[in-house]
Amino acid sequence: MPISVTGSLTSEVRIEPGDWIFGDEDGVLAIPKDALDEVLAKPEEAKDIEDQVREAVQAGRRLHKYGRL
């Protein structure tokens, strides 16, 4: 059974069964179950880029192709 809570950016956030909820002293994050794979892939992509940049720095190569770091 879904629930609704007041959001900071919207008047209502709907939480469905299977959604992932994370919280700490700064707030709460709700990730819809349908977006979970995409959301979890983002940190992996960032780590891959960070690894490439680290290797480039160690090799003394230019970093312009990585854009904004």
Phi, psi and omega in degrees: 000123181290156174233162176235139177227159177286132179257164178277334180255344179224163181286338182210137174241125180263127179251122181258155174304133180097346175292152179261136181237129176233143178209152173211194183293345180267346180152191183231142179237131176245125178249117179299141183302329180288341181256000188301313181300317180294316180295317181289337179286333184300313179296327177295318177297316180297319179296319178300317179294317178300320178297318179295318179295316179302315179296320180295318179297314180296330180271355179077019180276160176288152184251007186301331183287348181270356179070214183282128181259000000 
